[in-house]
Amino acid sequence: MVGLVLGSIRMPAMISVLKMEPKVAVGTNLAASAIMGAAGLAGHLINSEVDFLVLAIMGSTAMLGAYIGARYTDRFSANTLKLLIGFVLVFVAVVMFLNAASLA
């Protein structure tokens, strides 16, 4: 439900183009992703394409991490949040590139 691919484009755009505060952009991005993810989840449930054991394990740990992250967001300045978001996006991009290159 996080919508990583579009969220990794949408959130930086909200920060740089719309000039939103990073913590507001993160929250808005998560809310938008949850709504879009719910629609996708409904389709996958109808097609019986959900592994409920994996969902329970990943969902519970993701919910805990999201809650902790949301609680501590105010402890960082806007610039620090931008820097952390940038590091995460660069890391994900490198991992995706290396995975794609190893498959070629």
C-alpha positions in Angstrom: 0.0 0.0 0.0 3.0 2.3 0.2 3.3 2.6 -3.6 7.1 2.8 -3.7 7.6 3.4 -7.4 5.1 6.3 -7.8 5.7 7.5 -4.2 9.4 7.8 -4.9 8.5 10.3 -7.7 5.5 11.9 -6.1 7.1 12.8 -2.7 10.2 14.5 -4.0 8.0 16.4 -6.5 5.8 17.6 -3.6 8.9 18.8 -1.7 10.7 20.5 -4.7 7.9 21.5 -7.0 5.0 22.2 -4.6 7.4 23.5 -1.9 5.7 21.4 0.8 7.4 20.8 4.2 9.0 17.3 4.0 7.0 15.9 6.9 3.7 17.1 5.2 4.9 15.6 1.9 5.6 12.3 3.5 2.2 12.2 5.2 0.4 13.2 2.1 2.3 10.7 0.0 1.5 7.9 2.4 -2.2 8.9 2.5 -2.4 9.0 -1.3 -0.6 5.7 -1.6 -2.9 4.0 1.0 -6.0 5.1 -1.0 -4.5 3.9 -4.3 -3.2 0.7 -2.7 -6.6 -0.1 -1.3 -8.0 -0.2 -4.8 -5.2 -2.4 -6.0 -5.6 -4.7 -3.0 -9.2 -5.1 -3.8 -8.4 -6.3 -7.3 -5.7 -8.7 -6.0 -8.1 -10.1 -3.3 -10.7 -10.8 -6.0 -8.1 -12.7 -8.0 -6.8 -14.6 -5.0 -3.3 -13.1 -5.5 -2.5 -12.4 -1.8 -0.2 -14.5 0.4 -1.8 -13.8 3.8 1.2 -15.2 5.8 3.6 -12.8 4.1 1.0 -10.0 4.4 0.7 -10.6 8.2 4.4 -10.6 8.8 5.3 -7.7 6.5 2.2 -5.7 7.3 2.7 -5.8 11.1 6.4 -4.9 10.9 5.6 -2.1 8.4 2.8 -0.7 10.5 5.2 -0.6 13.5 7.9 1.1 11.5 5.5 3.6 10.0 4.1 4.5 13.5 7.5 4.9 14.9 8.6 7.0 11.9 5.6 9.2 12.2 6.1 9.8 15.9 9.7 10.8 15.5 9.4 12.9 12.3 9.2 16.2 14.3 12.6 15.5 15.8 14.3 16.3 12.5 14.7 19.6 10.7 13.3 19.9 7.2 16.8 19.9 5.7 17.7 16.7 7.6 14.5 15.0 6.4 15.3 16.0 2.8 18.8 14.6 3.2 17.5 11.3 4.7 14.8 11.0 1.9 17.5 11.7 -0.7 19.8 9.0 0.8 17.0 6.4 0.8 16.0 7.2 -2.8 19.7 7.0 -4.0 20.1 3.7 -2.1 16.9 2.2 -3.7 18.0 3.4 -7.1 21.4 1.8 -6.8 19.9 -1.5 -5.6 17.4 -1.5 -8.5 20.1 -0.7 -11.0 22.3 -3.5 -9.7 19.5 -6.0 -9.8 18.5 -5.0 -13.3 22.2 -5.2 -14.5 22.6 -8.7 -13.0 19.5 -9.9 -14.8 20.8 -8.6 -18.2 
